[in-house]
Amino acid sequence: MLGAERSAPLLCLCALLCAAPAKAQPTQEVLTLDQSMRLAMQNNPELLSAEQDVIIAQQRVKEASYLFLPQTGLFGAVSKSNIKYPMVLSPEFGSQFLQTSEYENFYTARMSLVQPIYTGGRNTNTLRMARASLKQARTRYETVKRETVLSLKIAFYKLSRAKFESDTIHRWLDAVRDGARKLANNPWEALEARALVSEMENDEAKARQQLTMLKLNYLQTLNRELDADVDISAEFKPDMIALDLNKAVTWAMELRPEVKSEVYKAEMDSIALNLAMSRRSPTVMLGANYDVNGSQFPLKSNNWATTLAIQFPLAYDFWTQITQRKAELRQGDLKRSGMQDKVRLEVRQYHNELMFWQDTVRRMQENKDSLEQAYSATAQKAPAASMSALRAAKVVQEADSRYLDSVENQLIARARLEWAVGHDLTP
């Protein structure tokens, strides 16, 4: 009885552990192409850095707009002095003039206002420069975004092709194995069948290895952990389009961020030239000061002044700066022309590549469908296993692989053309 009483708590604990719900296993995350693109853009460090560049440029525009507002200042100071001769405090303390006194406190309160009236266009051009820099930061963000989307699409399509090809090889390998087992009575055909099975097993192993490597590349493009349990969902079929080449070139000239960036760079070079030329112009400023000071409270002594000042700049590097800016402006024109030629070439190359693979994928699909139909019809008429049937299965499997290869290249060619045009080509 005593032993039973001691073992009762242990039995209760075991019963509670057994009754406790099992820990839920993590579910696999399955992503579509659109979900993958959103994740890639959310996690890409270069894209996030470009987004911060846009924020920085926006604040610089605000700073440049403040140049047109009055510059105000408030100053307060208290000085305890013991001087034998009059003195002036340093500029950091208001340049206040102190007369001879003996251990007296001297209080000063000052308010100042300076309003630029004419700066030769320097403030205006500074604001224009900041706005052009903001436009360029936005185009850089769009450039990085397009690069991210293109890399993700290529990784996604390659992984999709590897998945379908691995499944296709596995399916046909099972069919060949079944046929090879039926040839055991014929030693020579059994040997040839075993060699064919070994060849297809090697192809399957290569496909699985390729699938593993492409999945790692896909996870890296997503900026996810390389051991994350992630899979993709895709139909993996060609996405045909009809696009006029001239229209594609026109879109690229209007939409490509690289072309826009060169246009904004030319604008910035022109503004820099105007800034260099404005250094020869005088600056006109209107200022006002109001001081209240004294050695005792309440402070009754007050001073005020209104000043209109003009400053003429004198420098030796006026013309050297202007010459440099003109050369930079010409240099930007040459780069912009080269960029436009490069964009036209890329659009033509990727358009030609897309048209080629669209024709190829049609032929590969017709060939695959024809072979599969012929194989099914022949298998129904001659169900007995033979080495010819196994070789035919291998031929059909290779046709399926060629079709998948053409689909992958067609999808990637379309993604590259969309990148070159700078526009989504969804019909």
C-alpha positions as CSV (number, residue, x, y, z in Angstrom):
1,M,0.0,0.0,0.0
2,L,2.9,2.4,0.9
3,G,4.6,1.8,-2.5
4,A,1.3,2.4,-4.3
5,E,0.8,5.7,-2.5
6,R,4.4,6.8,-3.5
7,S,3.9,5.9,-7.1
8,A,0.6,7.7,-7.4
9,P,2.0,11.2,-8.0
10,L,4.4,9.9,-10.7
11,L,1.5,8.2,-12.5
12,C,-0.5,11.4,-12.4
13,L,2.5,13.4,-13.9
14,C,2.8,10.8,-16.7
15,A,-0.9,11.1,-17.4
16,L,-0.7,14.9,-17.6
17,L,2.3,14.7,-20.0
18,C,0.5,12.2,-22.2
19,A,-2.7,14.3,-22.2
20,A,-0.8,17.6,-23.1
21,P,-1.3,18.6,-26.7
22,A,1.6,17.9,-29.1
23,K,3.7,20.8,-30.2
24,A,2.5,22.1,-33.5
25,Q,4.9,21.5,-36.3
26,P,5.9,24.6,-38.4
27,T,4.0,24.7,-41.7
28,Q,5.8,25.2,-45.0
29,E,5.5,28.7,-46.5
30,V,4.3,28.5,-50.1
31,L,4.9,31.7,-52.2
32,T,3.6,32.9,-55.5
33,L,5.5,35.1,-57.9
34,D,3.8,38.3,-56.7
35,Q,4.3,37.4,-53.0
36,S,8.0,36.6,-53.7
37,M,8.5,40.0,-55.4
38,R,6.9,41.8,-52.4
39,L,9.2,40.0,-50.0
40,A,12.3,40.6,-52.1
41,M,11.6,44.4,-52.2
42,Q,10.8,44.5,-48.4
43,N,14.1,42.7,-47.5
44,N,16.6,44.0,-50.1
45,P,19.2,46.1,-48.3
46,E,20.2,48.1,-51.4
47,L,16.6,49.0,-52.1
48,L,16.0,50.0,-48.5
49,S,19.2,52.2,-48.7
50,A,17.9,53.8,-51.9
51,E,14.7,54.6,-50.1
52,Q,16.6,56.4,-47.4
53,D,18.4,58.4,-50.0
54,V,15.0,59.7,-51.2
55,I,14.2,60.7,-47.6
56,I,17.5,62.5,-47.3
57,A,16.9,64.4,-50.6
58,Q,13.5,65.4,-49.5
59,Q,14.9,67.0,-46.4
60,R,17.5,68.8,-48.4
61,V,14.8,70.4,-50.5
62,K,13.2,71.7,-47.3
63,E,16.6,73.1,-46.2
64,A,17.1,74.8,-49.5
65,S,13.6,76.4,-49.3
66,Y,14.5,77.8,-45.9
67,L,17.0,80.1,-47.6
68,F,14.2,82.3,-48.7
69,L,13.0,82.9,-45.2
70,P,14.4,85.6,-42.8
71,Q,17.2,84.3,-40.7
72,T,16.4,85.2,-37.1
73,G,18.4,84.9,-33.9
74,L,18.0,85.4,-30.2
75,F,20.9,86.1,-27.9
76,G,21.2,86.6,-24.1
77,A,24.2,87.1,-21.9
78,V,25.3,88.3,-18.5
79,S,28.8,89.6,-17.9
80,K,30.5,90.2,-14.5
81,S,33.5,92.5,-15.1
82,N,36.3,94.2,-13.4
83,I,38.0,96.3,-16.0
84,K,40.2,99.4,-15.9
85,Y,39.8,100.3,-19.6
86,P,36.9,99.8,-22.0
87,M,36.9,96.5,-23.8
88,V,34.8,94.5,-26.4
89,L,33.7,90.9,-25.8
90,S,34.6,88.2,-28.3
91,P,32.1,87.6,-31.2
92,E,30.9,84.4,-29.5
93,F,29.5,86.6,-26.7
94,G,27.9,89.2,-28.8
95,S,30.8,91.6,-29.3
96,Q,29.4,93.7,-26.5
97,F,31.3,96.9,-25.6
98,L,32.0,97.2,-21.8
99,Q,33.0,100.3,-20.1
100,T,35.1,100.6,-16.9
101,S,33.3,99.3,-13.9
102,E,33.9,97.5,-10.6
103,Y,32.5,94.1,-10.3
104,E,29.2,94.9,-11.9
105,N,26.8,92.6,-13.7
106,F,26.0,93.6,-17.3
107,Y,22.9,92.1,-18.9
108,T,22.3,91.9,-22.7
109,A,19.3,90.6,-24.7
110,R,19.3,90.9,-28.5
111,M,17.1,89.9,-31.4
112,S,18.3,90.0,-35.0
113,L,16.8,89.4,-38.4
114,V,18.5,89.1,-41.8
115,Q,16.5,88.9,-45.0
116,P,18.3,88.3,-48.3
117,I,16.8,90.5,-50.9
118,Y,19.0,89.7,-53.9
119,T,21.6,86.9,-54.1
120,G,22.2,86.7,-57.8
121,G,20.1,83.6,-58.2
122,R,22.2,81.5,-55.8
123,N,19.3,80.7,-53.4
124,T,17.0,79.9,-56.3
125,N,19.5,77.7,-58.0
126,T,20.3,75.9,-54.7
127,L,16.6,75.0,-54.4
128,R,16.5,73.8,-58.0
129,M,19.6,71.7,-57.4
130,A,18.0,70.1,-54.4
131,R,14.9,69.3,-56.3
132,A,16.9,67.8,-59.2
133,S,18.8,65.7,-56.6
134,L,15.5,64.5,-55.3
135,K,14.4,63.4,-58.8
136,Q,17.7,61.6,-59.3
137,A,17.3,59.8,-55.9
138,R,13.9,58.6,-56.9
139,T,15.2,57.4,-60.3
140,R,17.9,55.5,-58.5
141,Y,15.3,53.9,-56.2
142,E,13.3,52.8,-59.3
143,T,16.5,51.4,-60.9
144,V,17.3,49.3,-57.9
145,K,13.7,48.2,-57.6
146,R,13.8,47.0,-61.3
147,E,17.0,45.2,-60.7
148,T,15.5,43.5,-57.7
149,V,12.4,42.4,-59.5
150,L,14.4,41.1,-62.5
151,S,16.7,39.0,-60.2
152,L,13.7,37.6,-58.3
153,K,11.9,36.7,-61.5
154,I,14.9,34.9,-62.9
155,A,15.5,33.0,-59.7
156,F,11.8,32.1,-59.5
157,Y,11.5,30.9,-63.1
158,K,14.7,28.8,-62.8
159,L,13.4,27.2,-59.6
160,S,10.0,26.5,-61.1
161,R,11.7,24.8,-64.1
162,A,13.9,22.7,-61.9
163,K,10.8,21.5,-59.8
164,F,8.8,20.5,-62.9
165,E,11.8,18.9,-64.6
166,S,12.6,16.8,-61.5
167,D,9.0,15.6,-61.3
168,T,9.0,14.8,-65.0
169,I,12.2,12.8,-64.9
170,H,10.9,10.9,-61.8
171,R,7.6,10.1,-63.5
172,W,9.3,8.7,-66.6
173,L,11.9,6.9,-64.6
174,D,9.2,5.0,-62.8
175,A,7.7,4.0,-66.1
176,V,11.0,2.8,-67.4
177,R,11.7,0.8,-64.3
178,D,8.4,-1.0,-64.6
179,G,9.2,-1.9,-68.2
180,A,12.7,-3.0,-67.3
181,R,11.3,-5.5,-64.7
182,K,9.2,-7.1,-67.4
183,L,12.4,-7.7,-69.6
184,A,14.0,-10.0,-67.0
185,N,13.6,-13.1,-69.3
186,N,15.7,-11.6,-72.1
187,P,19.3,-11.1,-70.7
188,W,20.5,-8.8,-73.4
189,E,17.5,-6.5,-73.3
190,A,17.5,-6.7,-69.5
191,L,21.2,-5.5,-69.5
192,E,20.4,-2.6,-71.9
193,A,17.3,-1.7,-69.9
194,R,19.4,-1.6,-66.7
195,A,21.9,0.7,-68.4
196,L,19.0,3.0,-69.5
197,V,17.6,3.0,-66.0
198,S,21.0,3.9,-64.6
199,E,21.3,6.8,-67.0
200,M,17.9,8.2,-66.0
201,E,18.7,7.8,-62.3
202,N,21.8,9.8,-62.9
203,D,19.7,12.5,-64.6
204,E,17.3,12.5,-61.7
205,A,20.1,12.9,-59.2
206,K,21.5,15.9,-61.2
207,A,18.0,17.4,-61.3
208,R,17.6,17.1,-57.6
209,Q,21.0,18.7,-57.0
210,Q,20.1,21.5,-59.4
211,L,16.8,22.0,-57.6
212,T,18.7,22.3,-54.2
213,M,21.1,24.9,-55.6
214,L,18.4,27.0,-57.3
215,K,16.4,27.0,-54.1
216,L,19.3,28.4,-52.2
217,N,19.7,31.1,-54.9
218,Y,16.0,31.9,-54.6
219,L,16.2,32.2,-50.8
220,Q,19.2,34.5,-51.2
221,T,17.3,36.7,-53.6
222,L,14.5,36.9,-51.0
223,N,17.1,37.7,-48.3
224,R,15.6,34.9,-46.2
225,E,17.5,32.4,-44.0
226,L,19.0,29.7,-46.3
227,D,17.4,26.9,-44.2
228,A,13.9,28.5,-44.3
229,D,11.1,26.0,-45.2
230,V,9.8,27.9,-48.3
231,D,8.3,26.5,-51.5
232,I,6.9,28.2,-54.6
233,S,3.6,27.8,-56.3
234,A,3.6,28.3,-60.1
235,E,1.9,26.8,-63.2
236,F,5.1,27.3,-65.2
237,K,3.6,27.9,-68.7
238,P,4.7,30.4,-71.4
239,D,3.3,33.9,-71.2
240,M,3.1,35.0,-74.8
241,I,2.9,38.7,-75.8
242,A,2.9,40.6,-79.1
243,L,4.8,43.9,-78.8
244,D,5.8,46.3,-81.6
245,L,9.6,47.0,-81.5
246,N,9.2,50.8,-82.2
247,K,6.7,51.1,-79.4
248,A,9.0,49.3,-77.0
249,V,11.9,51.6,-77.9
250,T,9.6,54.7,-77.3
251,W,8.5,53.4,-73.9
252,A,12.1,52.8,-72.9
253,M,13.2,56.3,-73.8
254,E,10.3,57.7,-71.7
255,L,10.3,55.2,-68.8
256,R,13.8,53.9,-68.2
257,P,15.1,55.3,-64.9
258,E,18.6,55.3,-66.3
259,V,17.6,57.7,-69.1
260,K,15.7,59.9,-66.6
261,S,18.7,60.0,-64.4
262,E,20.9,61.3,-67.2
263,V,18.3,64.0,-67.9
264,Y,18.3,65.0,-64.3
265,K,22.1,65.0,-64.3
266,A,22.1,67.3,-67.2
267,E,19.7,69.6,-65.3
268,M,22.0,69.6,-62.3
269,D,25.0,70.4,-64.5
270,S,23.1,73.4,-66.0
271,I,22.2,74.6,-62.5
272,A,25.8,74.2,-61.3
273,L,26.9,76.4,-64.2
274,N,24.3,79.0,-63.2
275,L,25.6,78.9,-59.6
276,A,29.2,79.4,-60.8
277,M,28.1,82.4,-62.9
278,S,26.1,83.8,-60.0
279,R,29.2,84.1,-57.9
280,R,30.0,87.3,-59.9
281,S,26.7,88.9,-58.7
282,P,26.5,91.1,-55.5
283,T,24.4,90.1,-52.5
284,V,21.9,92.6,-51.1
285,M,20.7,92.0,-47.5
286,L,18.3,93.8,-45.2
287,G,19.0,93.4,-41.4
288,A,17.4,94.6,-38.2
289,N,18.8,94.4,-34.6
290,Y,17.2,95.3,-31.3
291,D,19.2,95.2,-28.1
292,V,18.2,95.7,-24.5
293,N,21.0,96.0,-22.0
294,G,22.0,97.4,-18.6
295,S,23.5,96.6,-15.3
296,Q,20.3,96.5,-13.3
297,F,16.7,95.2,-13.8
298,P,14.5,96.3,-15.3
299,L,16.7,96.9,-18.4
300,K,15.8,100.3,-19.7
301,S,18.6,101.0,-22.2
302,N,17.6,99.8,-25.6
303,N,19.1,100.1,-29.1
304,W,17.8,99.3,-32.5
305,A,19.2,99.5,-36.0
306,T,18.1,98.7,-39.5
307,T,20.8,98.0,-42.1
308,L,20.7,97.6,-45.9
309,A,24.0,96.1,-47.0
310,I,25.5,95.1,-50.4
311,Q,28.4,92.8,-50.8
312,F,30.5,92.6,-54.0
313,P,32.4,89.3,-54.4
314,L,36.0,89.4,-55.5
315,A,37.6,86.1,-56.4
316,Y,40.3,84.9,-58.8
317,D,38.6,81.6,-59.7
318,F,35.4,82.9,-61.4
319,W,36.3,81.9,-64.9
320,T,38.0,78.6,-64.0
321,Q,34.8,77.5,-62.2
322,I,32.7,78.5,-65.2
323,T,34.9,76.7,-67.6
324,Q,34.8,73.5,-65.5
325,R,31.0,73.6,-65.3
326,K,30.7,74.1,-69.0
327,A,33.0,71.1,-69.6
328,E,30.9,69.0,-67.1
329,L,27.7,70.0,-68.9
330,R,29.2,68.9,-72.3
331,Q,30.4,65.7,-70.7
332,G,26.9,65.0,-69.4
333,D,25.5,65.5,-72.9
334,L,27.9,62.9,-74.3
335,K,27.0,60.4,-71.5
336,R,23.3,60.9,-72.1
337,S,23.7,60.2,-75.8
338,G,25.7,57.0,-75.0
339,M,23.0,55.9,-72.5
340,Q,20.2,56.4,-75.0
341,D,22.1,54.3,-77.6
342,K,22.7,51.6,-75.0
343,V,19.0,51.5,-74.1
344,R,17.9,51.2,-77.7
345,L,20.4,48.3,-78.2
346,E,19.1,46.5,-75.1
347,V,15.5,46.8,-76.1
348,R,16.2,45.4,-79.6
349,Q,18.3,42.5,-78.2
350,Y,15.8,41.4,-75.7
351,H,12.9,41.9,-78.1
352,N,14.6,39.7,-80.6
353,E,15.4,37.1,-77.9
354,L,11.8,37.0,-76.7
355,M,10.5,36.5,-80.3
356,F,12.9,33.7,-80.8
357,W,11.9,31.8,-77.6
358,Q,8.2,32.4,-78.3
359,D,8.6,30.7,-81.6
360,T,10.8,28.0,-80.0
361,V,8.3,27.2,-77.2
362,R,5.5,26.7,-79.7
363,R,7.6,24.2,-81.7
364,M,8.7,22.4,-78.5
365,Q,5.2,22.2,-77.2
366,E,3.9,20.8,-80.5
367,N,6.7,18.3,-80.6
368,K,6.1,17.2,-77.0
369,D,2.4,16.9,-77.4
370,S,2.8,14.9,-80.6
371,L,5.3,12.5,-79.0
372,E,3.2,12.0,-75.9
373,Q,0.1,11.2,-78.0
374,A,2.0,8.8,-80.2
375,Y,3.5,7.1,-77.2
376,S,0.1,6.7,-75.5
377,A,-1.4,5.4,-78.8
378,T,1.4,2.9,-79.4
379,A,1.3,1.7,-75.7
380,Q,-2.4,0.9,-76.1
381,K,-1.8,-1.1,-79.4
382,A,1.4,-2.9,-78.2
383,P,1.2,-3.2,-74.4
384,A,4.0,-5.8,-74.2
385,A,7.2,-4.4,-72.8
386,S,10.2,-4.0,-75.1
387,M,13.4,-2.2,-75.3
388,S,12.0,0.0,-78.0
389,A,9.3,1.1,-75.7
390,L,11.8,2.0,-73.0
391,R,13.9,4.0,-75.5
392,A,10.7,5.7,-76.6
393,A,9.9,6.7,-73.0
394,K,13.4,8.2,-72.7
395,V,12.8,10.2,-76.0
396,V,9.5,11.6,-74.7
397,Q,11.1,12.5,-71.4
398,E,13.9,14.5,-73.2
399,A,11.2,16.2,-75.3
400,D,9.5,17.3,-72.0
401,S,12.8,18.6,-70.8
402,R,13.4,20.6,-73.9
403,Y,9.9,22.1,-73.6
404,L,10.6,23.1,-70.0
405,D,13.9,24.7,-71.1
406,S,12.1,26.7,-73.8
407,V,9.4,27.9,-71.3
408,E,12.1,29.0,-68.8
409,N,13.9,30.9,-71.5
410,Q,10.7,32.5,-72.8
411,L,9.7,33.7,-69.3
412,I,13.2,35.1,-68.6
413,A,13.4,36.8,-72.0
414,R,10.0,38.5,-71.2
415,A,11.3,39.6,-67.8
416,R,14.4,41.1,-69.4
417,L,12.4,42.9,-72.0
418,E,10.2,44.4,-69.3
419,W,13.3,45.5,-67.5
420,A,14.7,47.0,-70.7
421,V,11.5,48.8,-71.5
422,G,10.9,49.9,-67.9
423,H,7.2,48.9,-68.2
424,D,5.1,45.9,-67.3
425,L,4.1,44.1,-70.5
426,T,1.0,42.4,-69.1
427,P,-1.6,42.6,-71.8
